[in-house]
Amino acid sequence: KGRKVFFVMRRVNGKLVRATVGLFPEMNVDTARTRAAAMLVKMEDGLNPNIDKKRKRELQADKRGILSELLESYIASGGIKGELKATTAAAYRYAFKRLNKWHGKRVEEITSDMAKEFHAELVKDNGGYAANHAIGLLRSIMVYSMDKYKRPAVNPTNGVKWFKETARRKSMDPETIPDFLKALDELKGDTG
């Protein structure tokens, strides 16, 4: 038993090239004719469809551009300075959960508009601090990818306006320390 295959043949840059258009019965004859005509035009212009298919397969197989793979590579390399602590790596993995809808995306697919919209969604759903942390992590991963793999060409997080953060902790005024210590001693006395 053999397969029925639609194909085209033509010389491309002096070399005889045979390229598959599709399989029968998955592709009907009319569709095959239309695609074959388009492929023949490209071949006439000197483009080998087999090379295009090979490039697409290689791009799909290349995991380096996928965001989740980049995070692991970034952590394994020790971050930008090469001195990433285990607690920081754990915090990055936790923050990366907020980017879950992009885990399988390639860095080239993430646009500036997507990053801005995502940051705004995170501000609404999780608050400004969490949104800034997630976008900051995405920015770091993008910088790492640009340095190591030369992609994407432009960091999509550059246009994101960060949520204004205010200091969460205030230092205790010196005059309130005695009252605080007294209250603390009273609490100790209550619990034994």
Buried (B, 14 or more C-beta within 10 A) or exposed (E): EEEEEBEBEBEBEEEEBEBEBBEEEEBEEEEBEEBBEEBBEBBEEEBBBEEEEEEEEEEEEEEEBBBBBBBBBBBEEEBEEEEBEEEEBEEBEEBBEBBEEBEEBBBEBBEBEBBBEBBBEBBEEEEBBBBBBBBBBBBBBBBBBBEEBEBBEEBBBEEBEBBEEEEEEEEEEEEEEEEEEEEEEEEEEEEE
